[in-house]
Amino acid sequence: SGWTSYAPLSIIATEGQTWWLFGMVFLITSSLLGSVNFIVTIIQLRAKGLTFMRLPFFVWAQLVTSFLLLLAFPPLEAAAVLQLMDRLAHTSFFMPSGLVVSGQVLAIAGGGNPLLW
């Protein structure tokens, strides 16, 4: 199903997709914990007298990247966990047709994803 794990293609019952999702959950969790580690280290463990304006550009880049990871990765991890629950616990968060919006199945002439319109 590719790196996007698009729901209509990822419903195929193979073990590879399940292991890929487990890997994504572990990768995202480790990235989140690493970004928290960077943020805490940069804020709390600076040298005495070193202000934020005197920090090198690389440290600023790491700080901004860590905050962006904290904003972007939790929804991605939630989607991976929900998809794992669909595969292992037989829930129905993602429909195989991919055309569910607010609980209504849409019939689209010509195909396409209604969320992209």
Backbone as JSON Lines, residues from 0, in Angstrom:
{"i":0,"aa":"S","n":[0.81,-1.21,0.0],"ca":[0.0,0.0,0.0],"c":[0.85,1.26,0.0]}
{"i":1,"aa":"G","n":[2.15,1.12,0.0],"ca":[3.01,2.29,-0.06],"c":[3.24,2.92,1.31]}
{"i":2,"aa":"W","n":[4.03,3.98,1.31],"ca":[4.4,4.61,2.58],"c":[3.24,5.37,3.21]}
{"i":3,"aa":"T","n":[2.17,5.67,2.43],"ca":[1.04,6.41,2.99],"c":[0.07,5.51,3.72]}
{"i":4,"aa":"S","n":[0.13,4.21,3.48],"ca":[-0.77,3.24,4.09],"c":[-2.23,3.63,3.86]}
{"i":5,"aa":"Y","n":[-2.54,3.96,2.64],"ca":[-3.88,4.39,2.24],"c":[-4.87,3.27,2.52]}
{"i":6,"aa":"A","n":[-5.96,3.59,3.2],"ca":[-6.88,2.59,3.74],"c":[-7.44,1.6,2.72]}
{"i":7,"aa":"P","n":[-7.85,1.95,1.53],"ca":[-8.37,0.89,0.66],"c":[-7.32,-0.15,0.27]}
{"i":8,"aa":"L","n":[-6.07,0.26,0.16],"ca":[-5.03,-0.69,-0.23],"c":[-4.44,-1.42,0.96]}
{"i":9,"aa":"S","n":[-4.54,-0.86,2.14],"ca":[-3.9,-1.47,3.31],"c":[-4.8,-2.46,4.03]}
{"i":10,"aa":"I","n":[-6.0,-2.69,3.54],"ca":[-6.92,-3.63,4.18],"c":[-6.59,-5.06,3.79]}
{"i":11,"aa":"I","n":[-5.74,-5.26,2.8],"ca":[-5.37,-6.6,2.37],"c":[-4.76,-7.35,3.55]}
{"i":12,"aa":"A","n":[-5.24,-8.55,3.78],"ca":[-4.84,-9.32,4.96],"c":[-3.49,-10.0,4.74]}
{"i":13,"aa":"T","n":[-2.42,-9.28,4.91],"ca":[-1.08,-9.86,4.87],"c":[-0.34,-9.47,6.14]}
{"i":14,"aa":"E","n":[0.62,-10.3,6.51],"ca":[1.38,-10.01,7.73],"c":[2.33,-8.84,7.54]}
{"i":15,"aa":"G","n":[2.76,-8.6,6.33],"ca":[3.71,-7.53,6.08],"c":[3.17,-6.16,6.46]}
{"i":16,"aa":"Q","n":[1.9,-5.92,6.14],"ca":[1.28,-4.64,6.48],"c":[1.17,-4.47,7.99]}
{"i":17,"aa":"T","n":[0.85,-5.54,8.69],"ca":[0.74,-5.48,10.15],"c":[2.1,-5.17,10.78]}
{"i":18,"aa":"W","n":[3.15,-5.83,10.32],"ca":[4.48,-5.56,10.86],"c":[4.96,-4.17,10.51]}
{"i":19,"aa":"W","n":[4.59,-3.7,9.31],"ca":[4.94,-2.34,8.93],"c":[4.27,-1.34,9.87]}
{"i":20,"aa":"L","n":[3.01,-1.57,10.22],"ca":[2.31,-0.68,11.15],"c":[2.93,-0.71,12.54]}
{"i":21,"aa":"F","n":[3.31,-1.91,13.01],"ca":[4.01,-1.99,14.3],"c":[5.31,-1.18,14.25]}
{"i":22,"aa":"G","n":[6.04,-1.31,13.16],"ca":[7.27,-0.54,13.01],"c":[7.02,0.96,13.0]}
{"i":23,"aa":"M","n":[5.96,1.39,12.33],"ca":[5.63,2.81,12.31],"c":[5.27,3.33,13.71]}
{"i":24,"aa":"V","n":[4.52,2.54,14.47],"ca":[4.16,2.97,15.82],"c":[5.41,3.11,16.68]}
{"i":25,"aa":"F","n":[6.33,2.14,16.6],"ca":[7.56,2.24,17.38],"c":[8.44,3.39,16.91]}
{"i":26,"aa":"L","n":[8.52,3.6,15.6],"ca":[9.32,4.7,15.06],"c":[8.78,6.05,15.49]}
{"i":27,"aa":"I","n":[7.47,6.22,15.42],"ca":[6.86,7.5,15.79],"c":[6.99,7.74,17.29]}
{"i":28,"aa":"T","n":[6.81,6.68,18.09],"ca":[6.96,6.82,19.54],"c":[8.39,7.22,19.9]}
{"i":29,"aa":"S","n":[9.36,6.59,19.27],"ca":[10.75,6.94,19.57],"c":[11.08,8.36,19.1]}
{"i":30,"aa":"S","n":[10.51,8.79,17.98],"ca":[10.73,10.16,17.52],"c":[10.12,11.17,18.48]}
{"i":31,"aa":"L","n":[8.94,10.87,18.99],"ca":[8.3,11.77,19.96],"c":[9.11,11.86,21.24]}
{"i":32,"aa":"L","n":[9.56,10.72,21.74],"ca":[10.36,10.73,22.97],"c":[11.71,11.43,22.75]}
{"i":33,"aa":"G","n":[12.31,11.24,21.58],"ca":[13.56,11.93,21.27],"c":[13.38,13.43,21.18]}
{"i":34,"aa":"S","n":[12.25,13.87,20.61],"ca":[12.02,15.32,20.51],"c":[11.78,15.93,21.89]}
{"i":35,"aa":"V","n":[11.09,15.2,22.77],"ca":[10.92,15.69,24.14],"c":[12.28,15.78,24.83]}
{"i":36,"aa":"N","n":[13.13,14.79,24.58],"ca":[14.48,14.8,25.16],"c":[15.27,16.02,24.69]}
{"i":37,"aa":"F","n":[15.22,16.33,23.39],"ca":[15.93,17.5,22.87],"c":[15.39,18.79,23.48]}
{"i":38,"aa":"I","n":[14.07,18.92,23.57],"ca":[13.48,20.15,24.1],"c":[13.89,20.36,25.56]}
{"i":39,"aa":"V","n":[13.78,19.3,26.35],"ca":[14.13,19.42,27.77],"c":[15.62,19.71,27.94]}
{"i":40,"aa":"T","n":[16.45,19.06,27.14],"ca":[17.89,19.28,27.23],"c":[18.25,20.72,26.86]}
{"i":41,"aa":"I","n":[17.68,21.23,25.78],"ca":[18.02,22.58,25.33],"c":[17.53,23.62,26.33]}
{"i":42,"aa":"I","n":[16.36,23.42,26.9],"ca":[15.8,24.42,27.81],"c":[16.43,24.34,29.2]}
{"i":43,"aa":"Q","n":[16.58,23.13,29.74],"ca":[17.0,22.98,31.13],"c":[18.51,22.88,31.33]}
{"i":44,"aa":"L","n":[19.23,22.33,30.38],"ca":[20.64,22.03,30.62],"c":[21.6,22.94,29.85]}
{"i":45,"aa":"R","n":[21.21,24.18,29.65],"ca":[22.12,25.15,29.04],"c":[23.19,25.54,30.05]}
{"i":46,"aa":"A","n":[24.32,26.01,29.55],"ca":[25.37,26.5,30.43],"c":[24.89,27.75,31.15]}
{"i":47,"aa":"K","n":[25.42,27.97,32.33],"ca":[25.02,29.13,33.12],"c":[25.39,30.41,32.37]}
{"i":48,"aa":"G","n":[24.43,31.31,32.22],"ca":[24.66,32.56,31.52],"c":[24.4,32.5,30.02]}
{"i":49,"aa":"L","n":[24.14,31.32,29.48],"ca":[23.87,31.17,28.05],"c":[22.39,31.44,27.8]}
{"i":50,"aa":"T","n":[22.11,32.56,27.17],"ca":[20.72,32.91,26.88],"c":[20.29,32.25,25.57]}
{"i":51,"aa":"F","n":[19.0,32.3,25.31],"ca":[18.49,31.7,24.08],"c":[19.02,32.42,22.84]}
{"i":52,"aa":"M","n":[19.22,33.71,22.94],"ca":[19.71,34.46,21.79],"c":[21.18,34.17,21.47]}
{"i":53,"aa":"R","n":[21.89,33.56,22.39],"ca":[23.3,33.23,22.16],"c":[23.48,31.77,21.74]}
{"i":54,"aa":"L","n":[22.39,31.03,21.64],"ca":[22.48,29.64,21.2],"c":[22.87,29.59,19.73]}
{"i":55,"aa":"P","n":[23.65,28.58,19.34],"ca":[24.0,28.44,17.92],"c":[22.77,28.14,17.06]}
{"i":56,"aa":"F","n":[22.9,28.41,15.78],"ca":[21.79,28.19,14.85],"c":[21.37,26.72,14.82]}
{"i":57,"aa":"F","n":[22.32,25.8,14.9],"ca":[22.0,24.38,14.87],"c":[21.1,23.99,16.04]}
{"i":58,"aa":"V","n":[21.35,24.56,17.21],"ca":[20.52,24.26,18.37],"c":[19.11,24.8,18.17]}
{"i":59,"aa":"W","n":[19.01,26.01,17.6],"ca":[17.69,26.57,17.29],"c":[16.96,25.67,16.29]}
{"i":60,"aa":"A","n":[17.67,25.18,15.29],"ca":[17.05,24.3,14.29],"c":[16.54,23.01,14.94]}
{"i":61,"aa":"Q","n":[17.32,22.46,15.85],"ca":[16.89,21.25,16.56],"c":[15.67,21.52,17.43]}
{"i":62,"aa":"L","n":[15.64,22.68,18.08],"ca":[14.51,23.03,18.93],"c":[13.23,23.2,18.12]}
{"i":63,"aa":"V","n":[13.32,23.9,17.01],"ca":[12.14,24.1,16.16],"c":[11.67,22.78,15.57]}
{"i":64,"aa":"T","n":[12.61,21.96,15.12],"ca":[12.25,20.65,14.56],"c":[11.58,19.78,15.61]}
{"i":65,"aa":"S","n":[12.06,19.82,16.83],"ca":[11.46,19.03,17.9],"c":[10.04,19.48,18.2]}
{"i":66,"aa":"F","n":[9.8,20.78,18.21],"ca":[8.43,21.26,18.43],"c":[7.52,20.87,17.28]}
{"i":67,"aa":"L","n":[8.03,20.92,16.05],"ca":[7.22,20.52,14.9],"c":[6.89,19.03,14.94]}
{"i":68,"aa":"L","n":[7.84,18.22,15.41],"ca":[7.56,16.79,15.57],"c":[6.47,16.56,16.6]}
{"i":69,"aa":"L","n":[6.49,17.34,17.68],"ca":[5.45,17.19,18.7],"c":[4.08,17.59,18.18]}
{"i":70,"aa":"L","n":[4.03,18.46,17.2],"ca":[2.75,18.85,16.61],"c":[2.27,17.88,15.54]}
{"i":71,"aa":"A","n":[3.19,17.33,14.75],"ca":[2.8,16.56,13.57],"c":[2.63,15.06,13.83]}
{"i":72,"aa":"F","n":[3.41,14.48,14.72],"ca":[3.42,13.03,14.83],"c":[2.29,12.41,15.65]}
{"i":73,"aa":"P","n":[1.71,13.06,16.66],"ca":[0.62,12.4,17.38],"c":[-0.58,12.0,16.51]}
{"i":74,"aa":"P","n":[-1.05,12.83,15.57],"ca":[-2.14,12.34,14.71],"c":[-1.73,11.17,13.82]}
{"i":75,"aa":"L","n":[-0.48,11.17,13.38],"ca":[0.01,10.07,12.57],"c":[0.07,8.78,13.38]}
{"i":76,"aa":"E","n":[0.5,8.89,14.62],"ca":[0.54,7.7,15.48],"c":[-0.86,7.22,15.8]}
{"i":77,"aa":"A","n":[-1.78,8.14,16.03],"ca":[-3.17,7.74,16.3],"c":[-3.75,6.99,15.1]}
{"i":78,"aa":"A","n":[-3.47,7.46,13.9],"ca":[-3.97,6.78,12.7],"c":[-3.36,5.39,12.57]}
{"i":79,"aa":"A","n":[-2.07,5.25,12.88],"ca":[-1.43,3.94,12.79],"c":[-2.0,2.98,13.83]}
{"i":80,"aa":"V","n":[-2.26,3.47,15.03],"ca":[-2.84,2.61,16.07],"c":[-4.26,2.21,15.69]}
{"i":81,"aa":"L","n":[-5.05,3.15,15.16],"ca":[-6.41,2.8,14.73],"c":[-6.39,1.78,13.61]}
{"i":82,"aa":"Q","n":[-5.45,1.91,12.69],"ca":[-5.36,0.93,11.61],"c":[-4.92,-0.43,12.14]}
{"i":83,"aa":"L","n":[-4.03,-0.44,13.13],"ca":[-3.66,-1.7,13.76],"c":[-4.86,-2.34,14.46]}
{"i":84,"aa":"M","n":[-5.67,-1.51,15.09],"ca":[-6.88,-2.05,15.73],"c":[-7.84,-2.61,14.69]}
{"i":85,"aa":"D","n":[-7.93,-1.96,13.54],"ca":[-8.76,-2.51,12.46],"c":[-8.26,-3.88,12.02]}
{"i":86,"aa":"R","n":[-6.95,-4.03,11.96],"ca":[-6.39,-5.29,11.48],"c":[-6.43,-6.39,12.54]}
{"i":87,"aa":"L","n":[-6.15,-6.05,13.79],"ca":[-6.0,-7.08,14.82],"c":[-7.24,-7.29,15.68]}
{"i":88,"aa":"A","n":[-7.96,-6.21,16.0],"ca":[-9.14,-6.32,16.87],"c":[-10.44,-6.28,16.07]}
{"i":89,"aa":"H","n":[-10.34,-6.21,14.75],"ca":[-11.5,-6.22,13.85],"c":[-12.48,-5.09,14.14]}
{"i":90,"aa":"T","n":[-11.95,-3.91,14.41],"ca":[-12.8,-2.73,14.53],"c":[-13.05,-2.18,13.13]}
{"i":91,"aa":"S","n":[-13.79,-1.08,13.02],"ca":[-14.11,-0.55,11.68],"c":[-13.91,0.96,11.65]}
{"i":92,"aa":"F","n":[-12.7,1.4,11.99],"ca":[-12.4,2.83,11.9],"c":[-12.22,3.27,10.45]}
{"i":93,"aa":"F","n":[-11.6,2.41,9.65],"ca":[-11.37,2.72,8.24],"c":[-12.15,1.71,7.4]}
{"i":94,"aa":"M","n":[-12.96,2.22,6.48],"ca":[-13.73,1.34,5.61],"c":[-12.9,1.0,4.37]}
{"i":95,"aa":"P","n":[-13.02,-0.22,3.86],"ca":[-12.22,-0.6,2.68],"c":[-12.5,0.25,1.45]}
{"i":96,"aa":"S","n":[-13.71,0.8,1.32],"ca":[-14.01,1.62,0.14],"c":[-13.33,2.97,0.21]}
{"i":97,"aa":"G","n":[-13.05,3.46,1.4],"ca":[-12.4,4.75,1.55],"c":[-13.32,5.92,1.3]}
{"i":98,"aa":"L","n":[-14.62,5.7,1.18],"ca":[-15.56,6.75,0.84],"c":[-16.54,7.04,1.97]}
{"i":99,"aa":"V","n":[-16.06,7.07,3.18],"ca":[-16.92,7.33,4.32],"c":[-16.63,8.72,4.85]}
{"i":100,"aa":"V","n":[-17.65,9.56,4.9],"ca":[-17.52,10.9,5.46],"c":[-18.65,11.08,6.45]}
{"i":101,"aa":"S","n":[-18.34,11.28,7.7],"ca":[-19.33,11.47,8.77],"c":[-20.33,10.33,8.84]}
{"i":102,"aa":"G","n":[-19.87,9.11,8.63],"ca":[-20.75,7.96,8.76],"c":[-21.59,7.68,7.53]}
{"i":103,"aa":"Q","n":[-21.48,8.46,6.48],"ca":[-22.27,8.24,5.27],"c":[-21.36,7.71,4.17]}
{"i":104,"aa":"V","n":[-21.8,6.65,3.54],"ca":[-21.05,6.12,2.41],"c":[-21.46,6.89,1.17]}
{"i":105,"aa":"L","n":[-20.49,7.48,0.49],"ca":[-20.76,8.31,-0.68],"c":[-20.6,7.51,-1.96]}
{"i":106,"aa":"A","n":[-21.53,7.68,-2.87],"ca":[-21.41,7.08,-4.2],"c":[-20.93,8.17,-5.15]}
{"i":107,"aa":"I","n":[-19.75,7.99,-5.67],"ca":[-19.15,9.02,-6.51],"c":[-19.04,8.51,-7.93]}
{"i":108,"aa":"A","n":[-19.59,9.24,-8.88],"ca":[-19.46,8.89,-10.29],"c":[-18.08,9.31,-10.76]}
{"i":109,"aa":"G","n":[-17.31,8.4,-11.26],"ca":[-15.99,8.73,-11.76],"c":[-14.88,8.51,-10.75]}
{"i":110,"aa":"G","n":[-15.19,8.11,-9.52],"ca":[-14.18,7.81,-8.52],"c":[-13.59,9.05,-7.89]}
{"i":111,"aa":"G","n":[-12.55,8.86,-7.11],"ca":[-11.9,9.98,-6.44],"c":[-12.2,9.98,-4.96]}
{"i":112,"aa":"N","n":[-11.43,10.72,-4.24],"ca":[-11.59,10.83,-2.8],"c":[-12.31,12.13,-2.48]}
{"i":113,"aa":"P","n":[-13.47,12.09,-1.83],"ca":[-14.22,13.32,-1.56],"c":[-13.52,14.25,-0.58]}
{"i":114,"aa":"L","n":[-12.59,13.75,0.21],"ca":[-11.89,14.61,1.16],"c":[-10.9,15.54,0.47]}
{"i":115,"aa":"L","n":[-10.57,15.24,-0.76],"ca":[-9.62,16.07,-1.5],"c":[-10.3,17.13,-2.35]}
{"i":116,"aa":"W","n":[-11.62,17.14,-2.4],"ca":[-12.33,18.11,-3.23],"c":[-12.4,19.45,-2.58]}
